Amino acid sequence: MCSDITRLRGLEPAATEQEIYASALQYVRKVGGVSGLSTTTKAAVDKAVAAIAAATTTLLAELPSHPSADGVEPPARRARVGEGVAD
């Protein structure tokens, strides 16, 4: 269902808070069928994203270290590195 969500485990350096948040938001939008945020959906989406981002942070911290299976960085990370942005 969410094949477009970037794998965060095994990144070097480790996934940033921004990358975790972006993946959580993408997941919530996909599962909830929400493409835009209205005032009626924003609170629910924000709450879900915060919970999923926290769970993801915990998961990544507790899993044993594991190199990325395909050795390929997420496209957004490659773009940032290509622009000379360091996190």
Secondary structure, DSSP 4 states (H G I P E B T S, - for coil): --TTSPP-TT-SSPPPHHHHHHHHHHHHHHHHT-SS--HHHHHHHHHHHHHHHHHHHHHHHHSPP---SS----HHHHHHHHTT---
